[in-house]
Amino acid sequence: MTFLDELAWRGMLHQLTPGIREHLSEKPRKAYIGFDPTAPSLTIGNYVQVMLLLHWLRAGHGAVVLFGGATGRIGDPSGKDQERELKTYEELDGNLAYQRAQMERLLGGGAGAKVQVVNNHDFYREMNVLDFLRDVGKTLTVSYMMSKDSVQNRLETGLSFTEFSYQLLQGYDFQRLYADYGVTVQMGGSDQWGNITSGTEFVRRNLEGKAYAVTTPLLTKADGSKFGKSAEGNVWLDEELTSPYDFYQFWLRADDADVATYLKYFSLRDKEAILTDCAIVEAHLGGEDRYREVTEIKTGLAAELTERIHGAAGLQTAERVTNLLWGRGATGADLRALDARAFRALRGNIPTFGVERGLLPMGLPELLSEHSEVVSSKSEARRAVQGNAIAINKEKVADVERQISTADLLHDRYLLLENGKKKRYLFEVL
């Protein structure tokens, strides 16, 4: 199966420049995708383009990942309804270094030798403004640049010359990569089509060469909202910003109407297995009772992606936390096996209360009624204990006068308390 055929059955093919099929059929080619380091980490929104690179590499081609050390300082107007807030150079450089390390991990597994990482700041660091205007600015006419959607969509709300010039830099990037690295194809999201085709014009006009473009559709959720966002905000590929548990839960909580699309975009299982699962999901959406099967499919996708992004240890943590919160039969040993990162992941997912370390030891009724919202009074706390409803760190409490001390804390900081089968609370000693 060719690269373009792979994208087509997955629903990941949006726009092509003429002649690209023949170009790719002749011999292995080299393509690039650009990433501007305007955030501290890549997100799962960026991961759509990472998947595009993975499919390209699996088809036998080579790739360049271009980080925008220069373009990140300007700001891409594509898909934005107002001017971006410029980042400091120090912040951009730090983001770039971190995202580069992330990308090298994501494209590992034997693909590293076929991938080059380039910083486009290298193209401009020795270029002064007059050279830029003569050598770069003369390539495209203002009318050509004005015709791009990224410009047209901003004319009413305002567009600075800084962001207007962005497509010149991206176009020149393609020219340099074509000349210096043999790159003949640029790929990206459909919102980048204008910038990408500006690059093919740079190659044609300045080098008398032929360059090509491929874009993917912008991925949105079934409700029309932006992919890559959760109720808490961005879903990051960094475990300190989005824990493995929250990452895993994002896929488990996906709307059933999005699951078939996510399978096609992100699963690396064979085509037949993916399409079989998609058929089950579509049957469920059509009215058949396939809820249990769809849940298993989402669980499998969550596991596949969590292990790919966060490794086997990250997946194990995500599954253990999920089992502790929502599963049956979890034990104190399961709880003690979790590392501190897992407990940090619980914050915000279940009610969390802070307790001053100096207040310990403390009676359990006092903890439940006066330092949390578990119960409304000490008498209610005692009744809950007598009713065998209270568990501390997965162990039932029978003594109504039980004292809570630092010896009860996990990682010298956390305590998990349950009131009945469904109410769970996290205490964090400060």
Secondary structure as GFF3:
##gff-version 3
##sequence-region A 1 430
A	DSSP	alpha_helix	3	10	.	.	.	ID=ss1
A	DSSP	beta_strand	15	16	.	.	.	ID=ss2
A	DSSP	alpha_helix	20	26	.	.	.	ID=ss3
A	DSSP	beta_strand	30	35	.	.	.	ID=ss4
A	DSSP	alpha_helix	44	58	.	.	.	ID=ss5
A	DSSP	beta_strand	62	67	.	.	.	ID=ss6
A	DSSP	three_ten_helix	71	73	.	.	.	ID=ss7
A	DSSP	alpha_helix	89	106	.	.	.	ID=ss8
A	DSSP	three_ten_helix	112	114	.	.	.	ID=ss9
A	DSSP	beta_strand	115	119	.	.	.	ID=ss10
A	DSSP	alpha_helix	121	124	.	.	.	ID=ss11
A	DSSP	alpha_helix	129	131	.	.	.	ID=ss12
A	DSSP	pi_helix	132	136	.	.	.	ID=ss13
A	DSSP	alpha_helix	142	146	.	.	.	ID=ss14
A	DSSP	alpha_helix	149	152	.	.	.	ID=ss15
A	DSSP	alpha_helix	161	164	.	.	.	ID=ss16
A	DSSP	alpha_helix	166	181	.	.	.	ID=ss17
A	DSSP	beta_strand	185	189	.	.	.	ID=ss18
A	DSSP	three_ten_helix	190	192	.	.	.	ID=ss19
A	DSSP	alpha_helix	193	207	.	.	.	ID=ss20
A	DSSP	beta_strand	212	216	.	.	.	ID=ss21
A	DSSP	beta_strand	229	230	.	.	.	ID=ss22
A	DSSP	beta_strand	233	234	.	.	.	ID=ss23
A	DSSP	alpha_helix	244	252	.	.	.	ID=ss24
A	DSSP	alpha_helix	256	266	.	.	.	ID=ss25
A	DSSP	alpha_helix	271	285	.	.	.	ID=ss26
A	DSSP	alpha_helix	291	326	.	.	.	ID=ss27
A	DSSP	alpha_helix	332	336	.	.	.	ID=ss28
A	DSSP	alpha_helix	340	346	.	.	.	ID=ss29
A	DSSP	beta_strand	352	355	.	.	.	ID=ss30
A	DSSP	three_ten_helix	357	359	.	.	.	ID=ss31
A	DSSP	beta_strand	362	363	.	.	.	ID=ss32
A	DSSP	alpha_helix	364	370	.	.	.	ID=ss33
A	DSSP	alpha_helix	378	386	.	.	.	ID=ss34
A	DSSP	beta_strand	390	392	.	.	.	ID=ss35
A	DSSP	beta_strand	395	396	.	.	.	ID=ss36
A	DSSP	beta_strand	403	404	.	.	.	ID=ss37
A	DSSP	three_ten_helix	406	408	.	.	.	ID=ss38
A	DSSP	beta_strand	414	419	.	.	.	ID=ss39
A	DSSP	beta_strand	423	429	.	.	.	ID=ss40
###
